[in-house]
Amino acid sequence: MLGIKRLGLLAALVLVGVAPAAAAQAAAQPSEQDTQYLQAIHQTNLYEIAAGELAQEKGQNQQVKELGQQFVTDHTELDQSVQDLAGQLDVELPGEPTTDQQTALDQLNNASGEEFDRLWVTQGLAGHTQAIQATQTEISQGTEQQVVQLAQTALPVLQAHYDALVALAEELGIPVPETSPSGTPSPGGTAPAPGVTTPTPGITTEPAPGGTVTEEAPVPGGTEEVPVPQES
């Protein structure tokens, strides 16, 4: 009889110990900032992968082709991490490009030769500028450590892409956004596009699932808008 009572007490103690842990785990939900970042960076990856594939197919400049291939590889790898983490945190991700992203891809599909190369570089600069800003915001304002760590991993990749695009833009004579001393795109930077009006293809301009539609979606966690490259 005494043994049964002891077993009952032990079971009760175990349950007391498990309950707070389970409650804490249930309470550990990603913040709005973390959720928006996962959705935004996934949206960026969708565009960059599609645009990179087009660069390999339609690019006239060999560096455009090679950079497009690198973007596909890097953004595919990054997006796998995003999808895995979003699954763990029950964050719903968009399934297709935004309206602006599709418009940008349509422009690329309709361009050829040198026009395609210049348009692809211009769009890439705009998209990576916003992606870097969103990633920096997540690093400084995110609360879910796993999402912050993903952003810390993504930042040098995005920055390397941006730097490569800047070098290519200078070679092709394309104006590039102003940058800070650290080389990070500044919020006020602009990059006039030669001959076209280019929608920003990076951060989503459509609401996240359950969100409110606005004309332009802010970078997750921030209020700065990045001017889209315009004709000078």
N, C-alpha and C positions, 0 to 999 in steps of 0.2 A: 504494500500500500504506500509505504514511504517512497519507494522507487518511482511509483506512478506520479506522486505529487512532485517529486524532483524533476521528472521528465516534463511535466506540465509547466513548471516554473521556467525550465530551460527554454521550452518552446516560446513561452511568453516573452522572455528576454530577447530571444532571437527576433521575434516579430517587432518588438520595440526598437531594436537596432536597425531593422530593415526598413521600417516605415519612413523614418526621416530621410534615409538615403534615397528611397523611391520618390518621395515628395520633392526632394532637391533636384533629382534628375528630371522629373516632370516639369519643374519650374524653369529649367535651363533652356528656354526657348530663344531663338535668335531675335535680336532687336530689329526694328524696322530698317535701321541703317544696314545691318548685316544682310537682311533679306533683299533689300534693294540692290546692294552691291552684287550679290550672287546673280540676281536676275540681269543686272546691267552688264556684268562682265561676260555672262553667257551670251547675251544679245550681241556684244562686240565680237565674240568668237564666231558666232554664226555668220556675221558679215565678212570678217577677215578670212575665214576659210573659203567662202564662196568667191571672194575677190581674188584671193591667192590662186585659186584654181583657174580663174579667168586670165590672170597674169601669165601663168605658164602656157596657156593656150593662145592668147592673143598678143602678148607683149612683143614689141619690136626690138626693144633694148634688151640685151642679154642679162643685164643686172636686174631689170624688172622681172624677168622670168625666174632668175635664181632667188631673188628676194621673195617673190610670190610663193615659191616652193618652200622656203624657210618659214614663211608666215603660216602656211597650211600645217606644217609639221608642229610648230610651236603652239599655235592656237588650238590644234586638235588635242595635243597633250594637256594643255592648260584646261581645256573644256572638260576633259575626262575627270580631272580633279574637281572641277566645279560641280559637275553632275553627281559625282560620288558624294560630295559633302552636302549638296542640296538634298539628296536622298536621305542622308542620315538626319538632317535637320527638318525634314518635311517641308522644304521650300519648293513651291511650284515654279518651274522655269518656263519661259516662253518657248513655243515650238517652231516659230518661223521668224524671218526678218521683219522689222517694223516697216511701215509704209515708206519712211524716208530711206531706210536701208535698201528696200526693193527698188525705189526710184534710182538710187545711186548705182545699184547693180545693173539696172536697165540701161543707164547711161553708158556704163562700161561695155555692155553687150552691143550697144549701137555704135561704139567708137572703134577705131582701128588705127594701126600704125603709130605714128608719133602722138597723135591726139589721144589714143588710148593710154600710152605710157604716162603722159603728163597728167591726164585725168586720174589715173590710178594712184600716182604719187600724191597728188593733191588731196584726194579722198583719204588716203592712208595717213597723211599728216593730221588731218582734221580728226579722224577717228581715234588715232593713238593719243593725240593731245587730250581729248576728253577721257579716254580710258585711264591715262596716267593720273589725271586729276582725281577721278573717282577712286582709284586705287590708293592714292595718298590720303584721301579723306577717310577711307575705310581703315587704314593703318592708324590714323590719329583718333578716330571717333568710334570705331567698331568695338563691340563688347564681347562678342563670341570669339574666343581665342582661336578656334580652328579657322574661322573666316579671316581673321586678322593675319594669321600665318599664311594662308593662301594668298592674300594680297601682298604680303612681304615677298613671297616667292614669285608672284606675277610681275611685280614692279620692275626688276632688272630686265626681264624679258621684253616688256613693253618699251622700256627706255632704250634698249638695244635696237629694237625695231624702229623707233622714232629717230634715233641717231643715224641709222642706215638710210632712212628715207630723206633725212636732211642732206646727207652727203650726196645722194642721188639727185635730189632736187637742185642742189647747187650745180651739179654737173650738167643738168638739163636746162638750167636757167630759170627754174621755177622759184618764185618768192616763197619763203618759209616763215612760220610763226616766230614772233619774238620769243626769246627764251631768257630764263633767269640765269644768274652766274653759275648755278649748279648744272645748267643744261636742261632743266625741267621746263616744259612749256608753260609760259605764263598765261594767266586767265585772259589778259587783254591782247594776246598775240593774234595776228591775222595773217592769212596766206592767200593773196589774190590768186584766183584760178585763171589760167590763160584760156579765155574764150568760152567758159561755161559757168553756169551757176550750179554749185555743187551742194546737195544736202549733206549734213553731217551724218556719216554712216555709223558712228560708233555707239555712243550711249543711247539707249532707247528713248524715243519720243512718244511712245505709247504707254498707257498706264500698266503698272504691274497688276497681276491678277487681283481683282478686288479694289483696285485703285480708282482714282478720279481722273477723268480725261482733262488734260490741259493742252494748250497750244504747244508748249515746249516743256519737256520734263527736265527738272534740274538734275545736275549731277548728284548722285546719292549722297545725302548728308551735307550738301552745300547749296549755295545760291548762285554761284558764278556761272555764266554762260560763255561758251567759247564761240567766237564769231566763225561762221563757216566761210571758207575761202571764197572770195568774190573777185570778179573781174576788176582789175585796177584801171 
